[in-house]
Amino acid sequence: MFDLYFIDNGRELVGYRKSDGAVISLVDFLKLGVPLNHWDVDRNNFLLWGDGRITVANFAWNASLRREEVTLFILTPSAEPSTGEREIITLGGIDVNFSPLIEQVTVFNRQNYTHQIEVINYTHDNLDRLRTELITGRGPDMLMLSGWGFHLFSALSEGHFLLDLHMMIDADPDLKREDFFPSILSTWENSRGELVKIAPDFGIQTIIGSQSVFPKAPENWNYVDFITFYQEARAAGYDYPLGQSIDRLHILVKLLFTDNTFFCERNAVANFDSESFINILNFLMTIPADQGWDRISNLALEGLWDPTGELLRGQQLILPFANIFGMPDFYTLQGRLGGITAFGFPSNDAPTHAVQSSSWAIGIRSNSPHIDAAWEFVRLGLLLDSPYNRIGFPLRIDLFEQLIYDELNRTAPVAVAWVGGSLELPPLVESDAELLRELVSNIGHKPIIEHPVQNIVNEDVSAFFAGVRSAEDTARIIQSRVQILLDERER
């Protein structure tokens, strides 16, 4: 018997005995495939009985039905010997225990009789150890590459550490490439066209405008048009036309990844020492370094934020950088803007949008001895038609279209939270559905936070923004470093 029982690390039932200070792990719920509400630390969801039984209540939010549902698990002690140990496959990443991916781990461990997933949690402090393990041919069989895992993806995607998942999809009896949005899959490929990670869902990063201000997007929308818009908006009195949290570096990185103007990975050519890039650097110095969070917060406290839909224009924000991670975000932006006009990121070609994995993204170590079992886990997330498995838009085209159909046929209005209350919006209409399809079909570049060129840019523009290096010198240094990176990849 113990004096105190508690859940440790989001997965284990632990007992504490006061007399000798012993802390003993009693039950690993993850290995048993029993889900816990690891994100809800204030909810007591397990009960211990005197006969040794454990009752666990799992509370899960059903995104499709917009309601909470409860599943009850009853664990009974058994004197029967184990029928045999399952083979272990490992899943590693940063804070995996506290990610949506852990829900799928419990399903796999509950259903699979030959293999069991063991989760290895790494921290930022031992990320170098994980990289070393992978380089030397060791490390987890599977890697979580979303969330903070983008640090791993940047380092591993262009090497040969990750398996090409195109091969697994092509050999799968129930899946084929045509099941998924090609525009999304292409952003998860490396420069050799290998699909090095995959996720069951995705979010969209883009620039949008209020329909009340911009009934339609401009026909031309390259980086020069973008700069002109910003300057004209500031001259017209809009203090923060792009958003109160969008700083210089954020804007710079967005502009770099819109097309092949400044670098082309497939041709291994960089153009950062061009007049165009120097002009962008000089433009960024005209943007206030302070993006006004204190100002916006004070307005909210004073009750000056209008919750009726005219908010954004009233607060000087007319063309925000938006993250649309599913229907709730889409509805919220619709309500705040009074309708969405999709600009996209500026480009010399057609404006494009970026993708970001929403729930989880995963890769398989190329030399793992458990590739087939690891793929069984990955494909489980791609096959499950479950609202618990995703946060954003479904990667599978059929599930995406089913989502659109359900929203078009919704009879009740949609309520979205906002300062001081909520906004009640009508259900989706066909023009909204077409807008969503347009956003997905025109996704054209990788998640910006996952690109190694960004590391170079981040390091070298800081001195420029601090005023100790000229735009010309900054451009020349970035050009040299990026070109070296591209040349090394060609070898």
C-alpha positions in Angstrom: 0.0 0.0 0.0 1.1 3.6 -0.7 0.2 6.9 0.9 -0.1 8.8 -2.4 -0.9 7.8 -5.9 -0.3 10.1 -8.9 0.2 10.1 -12.7 3.8 10.8 -13.7 5.0 11.9 -17.1 1.5 11.7 -18.5 1.5 7.9 -18.7 2.4 6.0 -15.5 0.5 5.4 -12.2 3.1 5.9 -9.4 2.8 5.1 -5.7 4.6 7.0 -3.0 5.2 5.5 0.5 6.0 8.0 3.2 7.7 5.6 5.6 10.7 4.9 3.4 10.2 7.6 0.7 9.8 4.9 -2.0 8.4 6.0 -5.3 7.3 3.0 -7.3 5.9 2.8 -10.9 2.8 0.6 -10.7 1.1 0.7 -14.1 2.3 2.0 -17.5 -1.0 3.0 -19.1 0.7 3.7 -22.4 2.0 0.2 -22.8 -1.4 -1.2 -22.0 -3.0 1.1 -24.6 -5.1 3.0 -22.1 -5.4 6.7 -23.0 -5.0 9.3 -20.2 -6.0 13.0 -20.3 -2.3 14.0 -20.1 -3.1 17.6 -21.0 -5.8 18.0 -18.3 -3.9 18.0 -15.0 -6.9 19.3 -13.0 -9.1 16.4 -13.8 -8.9 13.2 -11.7 -9.6 10.5 -14.2 -8.6 7.3 -12.5 -10.0 5.4 -9.5 -8.3 2.6 -7.4 -10.4 -0.2 -6.0 -9.6 -2.2 -2.9 -9.4 -5.4 -4.9 -6.7 -4.0 -7.2 -8.9 -3.0 -10.1 -8.3 0.4 -11.7 -11.0 2.4 -13.5 -9.8 5.0 -16.0 -12.1 7.5 -17.6 -10.8 9.1 -20.8 -12.4 12.4 -21.8 -11.9 13.2 -25.5 -13.2 16.1 -27.6 -15.0 15.0 -30.7 -14.2 17.7 -33.2 -16.8 16.7 -35.7 -19.7 16.6 -33.2 -18.2 19.4 -31.1 -18.8 17.7 -27.8 -16.8 15.8 -25.2 -17.1 12.0 -25.1 -16.1 9.6 -22.3 -14.6 6.1 -22.7 -14.3 4.0 -19.6 -11.5 1.4 -19.1 -11.5 -1.2 -16.3 -8.1 -2.8 -15.6 -8.3 -6.1 -13.6 -5.2 -7.8 -12.0 -4.5 -11.2 -13.5 -2.6 -14.2 -12.1 -2.3 -15.7 -15.5 1.2 -15.6 -17.0 1.9 -13.4 -20.0 1.4 -15.1 -23.4 4.7 -13.6 -24.6 6.5 -10.3 -24.8 5.7 -8.1 -27.8 8.6 -6.8 -29.9 9.5 -3.2 -29.0 9.6 -0.4 -31.6 10.6 3.0 -30.4 9.2 6.5 -31.1 11.3 9.5 -30.1 10.9 13.2 -30.1 10.6 16.2 -27.9 7.7 16.0 -25.5 6.0 13.1 -27.3 4.1 12.2 -24.1 2.3 15.6 -24.3 1.5 15.5 -28.1 -1.6 14.4 -30.0 0.5 11.6 -31.3 0.3 9.8 -27.9 -3.4 9.1 -28.5 -2.5 7.0 -31.6 0.2 5.2 -29.6 -2.4 4.0 -27.1 -4.6 2.7 -29.9 -1.7 0.8 -31.5 -0.6 -0.7 -28.2 -4.1 -1.8 -27.5 -4.8 -3.4 -30.9 -1.4 -4.8 -32.0 -0.5 -8.3 -30.6 3.0 -8.6 -32.0 4.6 -5.1 -31.4 4.5 -2.5 -28.8 5.6 1.1 -29.1 7.9 2.5 -26.4 8.1 6.3 -26.3 11.4 8.0 -25.7 11.1 11.6 -24.7 14.0 13.9 -25.5 14.5 17.4 -24.3 16.1 20.4 -26.0 19.1 19.8 -23.8 19.8 16.3 -25.2 18.8 17.0 -28.8 22.5 16.7 -29.8 22.6 13.3 -28.3 19.6 12.2 -30.4 21.3 13.6 -33.6 24.5 11.7 -32.7 22.5 8.5 -32.2 20.9 8.8 -35.6 24.2 9.7 -37.4 25.8 6.5 -35.9 22.9 4.4 -37.1 21.1 4.1 -33.8 18.2 6.1 -32.3 14.5 5.6 -32.3 12.7 3.6 -35.1 10.3 6.5 -35.6 10.7 10.3 -35.0 8.1 12.9 -34.3 9.0 15.7 -36.6 6.3 18.3 -35.8 6.1 20.8 -33.0 9.7 21.3 -31.7 10.7 18.3 -33.9 11.3 20.7 -36.8 14.8 21.2 -35.4 15.3 17.5 -36.2 13.7 17.7 -39.6 16.0 20.6 -40.7 19.0 18.5 -39.9 17.8 15.1 -41.2 15.7 15.7 -44.2 18.5 16.1 -46.7 20.6 13.3 -45.4 19.8 9.6 -45.8 18.6 9.1 -42.2 14.9 9.0 -43.0 13.0 6.5 -45.1 11.3 7.5 -48.3 7.7 7.0 -47.4 6.6 7.1 -51.0 7.9 3.5 -51.2 5.7 2.4 -48.3 2.6 4.1 -49.7 3.2 2.5 -53.1 3.4 -1.0 -51.5 0.5 -0.5 -49.2 -2.7 -2.5 -50.0 -5.1 0.2 -48.8 -3.3 3.4 -49.6 -2.0 5.1 -52.8 -0.5 8.5 -53.5 -3.6 9.7 -55.2 -5.5 9.4 -51.9 -3.6 12.5 -50.6 -3.3 16.1 -51.6 -0.2 16.2 -53.9 0.4 19.8 -53.0 0.8 18.8 -49.3 2.9 15.7 -49.9 5.4 17.7 -52.1 6.1 20.1 -49.2 7.2 17.1 -47.1 9.7 15.9 -49.7 13.4 16.7 -49.6 15.3 18.0 -52.7 15.6 14.4 -54.0 11.8 14.0 -54.1 11.8 11.6 -51.1 8.8 11.8 -48.8 10.6 12.0 -45.5 7.7 12.6 -43.2 3.9 12.5 -43.2 1.0 13.6 -41.0 -2.7 12.8 -41.0 -3.7 16.5 -41.2 -2.3 19.9 -42.0 -2.7 23.6 -41.4 -2.4 26.5 -43.8 -0.1 29.5 -43.4 -0.9 32.4 -45.7 -1.8 36.1 -46.0 -5.5 37.0 -46.0 -7.4 40.2 -46.3 -10.8 41.4 -45.1 -13.4 41.2 -47.9 -14.8 44.5 -46.6 -11.5 46.2 -47.5 -10.4 43.9 -50.3 -13.3 42.4 -52.3 -10.8 40.5 -54.4 -7.1 39.8 -54.3 -4.8 41.8 -56.7 -3.8 40.2 -60.0 -0.2 41.0 -59.4 1.2 40.2 -56.0 5.0 39.9 -55.9 7.4 41.2 -53.2 7.4 44.7 -54.8 3.6 44.8 -54.6 3.8 43.6 -51.0 6.2 46.4 -50.0 4.1 49.0 -51.9 1.0 47.9 -50.1 2.6 48.1 -46.7 4.0 51.5 -47.3 0.7 52.9 -48.6 -1.2 51.3 -45.6 1.2 53.0 -43.1 0.8 56.3 -45.0 -3.0 55.9 -44.7 -2.8 55.6 -40.9 -2.7 51.8 -40.4 -0.2 51.3 -37.7 0.0 47.5 -37.9 -1.5 46.4 -41.3 0.1 42.9 -41.1 -0.7 42.1 -37.5 0.5 43.2 -34.1 2.9 40.3 -33.6 4.5 40.2 -37.1 8.1 41.4 -36.7 10.8 42.1 -39.3 12.4 38.7 -39.3 8.9 37.0 -39.7 8.2 39.1 -42.8 11.7 38.5 -44.2 11.4 34.7 -43.9 7.9 34.8 -45.5 9.2 36.7 -48.5 12.2 34.4 -49.0 10.1 31.3 -49.4 7.5 32.5 -51.9 9.2 31.4 -55.1 12.7 30.8 -56.5 13.7 34.5 -56.6 16.4 34.2 -54.0 17.3 30.5 -54.0 16.4 27.3 -55.9 17.2 24.1 -54.2 16.8 21.8 -57.2 19.1 24.0 -59.3 21.5 24.7 -56.4 21.5 28.5 -57.1 21.3 31.3 -54.6 20.7 35.0 -55.4 20.9 36.7 -52.1 23.4 39.3 -53.3 20.9 40.7 -55.7 19.5 44.2 -55.7 16.0 42.7 -54.9 17.1 41.2 -51.6 19.0 44.3 -50.6 15.8 46.4 -51.2 13.9 44.0 -49.0 16.4 44.4 -46.2 16.2 48.2 -46.4 12.4 48.1 -46.5 12.4 46.0 -43.3 14.3 48.7 -41.4 11.2 51.0 -41.9 9.0 48.6 -39.9 8.7 49.4 -36.2 10.7 47.0 -34.1 7.9 47.1 -31.4 4.9 45.4 -32.9 2.5 46.8 -30.3 1.5 43.9 -28.0 1.2 46.2 -25.1 -1.0 48.6 -27.0 -3.3 45.9 -28.2 -3.6 44.4 -24.7 -4.4 47.7 -23.2 -7.2 48.3 -25.7 -8.7 45.0 -24.9 -8.6 45.8 -21.1 -10.4 49.0 -21.8 -13.1 47.2 -23.7 -12.3 48.9 -27.0 -12.2 45.7 -29.1 -15.4 45.4 -31.1 -16.7 41.7 -31.1 -19.2 42.2 -33.9 -16.8 41.5 -36.8 -15.4 44.9 -37.6 -12.5 44.3 -35.2 -9.6 44.0 -37.5 -10.0 47.1 -39.5 -10.9 49.1 -36.4 -7.6 48.1 -34.8 -5.4 48.9 -37.8 -5.0 45.3 -39.0 -6.3 44.7 -42.5 -4.0 42.1 -44.1 -2.9 39.6 -41.4 -0.5 36.7 -41.7 -2.9 33.8 -40.8 -2.5 30.3 -39.5 -5.6 28.2 -40.4 -5.4 25.0 -38.5 -8.8 23.6 -39.3 -12.4 24.7 -39.5 -12.5 26.5 -36.1 -9.7 28.8 -37.3 -11.4 29.3 -40.6 -14.7 30.3 -39.0 -13.0 32.6 -36.5 -11.2 34.5 -39.2 -14.4 34.7 -41.3 -16.2 36.3 -38.3 -13.4 38.7 -37.4 -12.8 39.8 -41.0 -16.3 39.8 -42.2 -15.2 37.4 -45.0 -11.8 36.3 -46.3 -9.9 37.3 -49.4 -6.9 35.0 -49.9 -3.8 37.0 -51.0 -1.2 34.3 -50.5 2.5 35.0 -50.0 3.9 37.3 -52.7 5.5 35.6 -55.7 6.7 36.3 -59.1 4.5 33.5 -60.2 1.0 32.7 -58.8 0.7 33.6 -55.1 1.2 30.5 -52.9 0.4 29.4 -49.4 2.5 27.4 -46.9 1.7 24.2 -45.1 2.3 23.1 -41.5 1.6 19.8 -39.9 -1.1 20.3 -37.3 -1.5 17.2 -35.0 1.7 15.3 -35.6 4.2 14.5 -38.3 6.4 11.4 -38.3 9.4 9.9 -40.1 10.9 6.4 -40.0 14.6 5.9 -39.6 15.9 4.5 -42.8 18.0 1.7 -41.2 15.5 0.7 -38.6 15.1 -3.1 -38.2 11.4 -2.6 -37.7 10.4 -0.6 -40.8 7.3 -2.7 -41.5 6.0 -2.5 -37.9 6.7 1.3 -37.9 4.8 1.7 -41.1 1.8 -0.2 -39.5 1.8 2.6 -36.9 2.1 5.4 -39.4 -0.6 4.0 -41.7 -2.9 3.6 -38.7 -3.1 7.4 -38.4 -3.7 7.8 -42.2 -6.5 5.2 -42.2 -8.3 6.2 -39.1 -11.4 8.3 -39.9 -11.4 9.7 -36.4 -11.8 13.3 -35.2 -9.5 12.5 -32.3 -6.7 11.8 -34.7 -6.4 15.2 -36.2 -6.7 18.9 -35.4 -6.4 20.5 -38.8 -7.6 19.6 -42.3 -7.4 15.9 -43.3 -4.6 15.0 -45.6 -6.8 12.4 -47.3 -8.9 14.0 -50.1 -12.0 11.9 -49.3 -12.0 12.9 -45.7 -11.4 16.6 -46.6 -14.4 16.5 -49.0 -16.5 14.8 -46.3 -15.6 17.6 -43.9 -16.6 20.2 -46.5 -19.9 18.3 -47.1 -20.7 18.1 -43.4 -20.0 21.8 -42.9 -22.1 22.8 -45.9 -25.1 20.8 -44.6 -24.8 22.1 -41.0 -28.1 23.5 -39.8 -27.1 25.2 -36.6 -24.9 28.4 -36.6 -21.3 28.2 -35.5 -20.2 30.0 -32.4 -16.5 31.1 -32.1 -15.0 32.6 -29.0 -13.8 36.1 -29.0 -12.9 38.9 -26.5 -15.9 39.7 -24.4 -18.0 36.8 -25.6 -18.5 34.9 -28.9 -19.5 35.5 -32.5 -22.3 33.5 -34.0 -21.7 32.7 -37.7 -23.7 31.0 -40.3 -22.6 27.6 -41.6 -20.3 27.2 -44.5 -21.5 28.2 -48.0 -20.2 27.1 -51.4 -18.0 30.1 -51.9 -16.3 29.3 -48.6 -15.8 25.7 -49.8 -14.2 26.9 -53.0 -11.9 29.2 -51.1 -10.7 26.3 -48.9 -10.1 24.2 -52.0 -8.1 27.0 -53.6 -6.0 27.4 -50.5 -5.1 23.7 -50.5 -4.4 23.4 -54.2 -2.1 26.4 -54.2 0.1 25.4 -51.4 3.5 25.7 -52.9 6.2 25.8 -50.3 7.5 24.0 -47.3 6.8 24.9 -43.7 8.9 27.9 -43.2 10.2 27.0 -39.8 11.5 23.7 -41.0 14.0 25.0 -43.6 17.8 25.1 -43.0 18.2 28.3 -45.0 16.2 30.0 -42.3 18.9 29.3 -39.7 21.4 31.1 -41.9 19.1 34.1 -42.4 18.3 34.3 -38.7 21.9 34.4 -37.7 23.1 36.9 -40.3 20.4 39.6 -40.3 20.6 40.2 -36.6 23.7 42.4 -37.0 21.9 44.3 -39.8 18.8 44.9 -37.7 21.1 46.0 -34.9 22.6 48.6 -37.2 26.2 47.3 -37.1 26.2 45.8 -40.6 25.1 47.2 -44.0 22.4 45.6 -46.2 25.1 44.9 -48.9 27.4 43.2 -46.5 24.6 41.1 -45.0 23.4 40.1 -48.4 26.9 39.0 -49.4 27.4 36.9 -46.3 24.1 35.2 -46.6 24.7 34.5 -50.3 28.0 32.8 -49.6 26.7 30.6 -46.8 23.5 29.5 -48.7 25.5 28.8 -51.8 27.9 26.6 -49.9 24.9 24.8 -48.4 23.4 24.2 -51.8 26.7 23.1 -53.3 27.3 20.6 -50.5 23.9 19.0 -51.2 24.8 18.5 -54.8 27.9 16.4 -54.0 
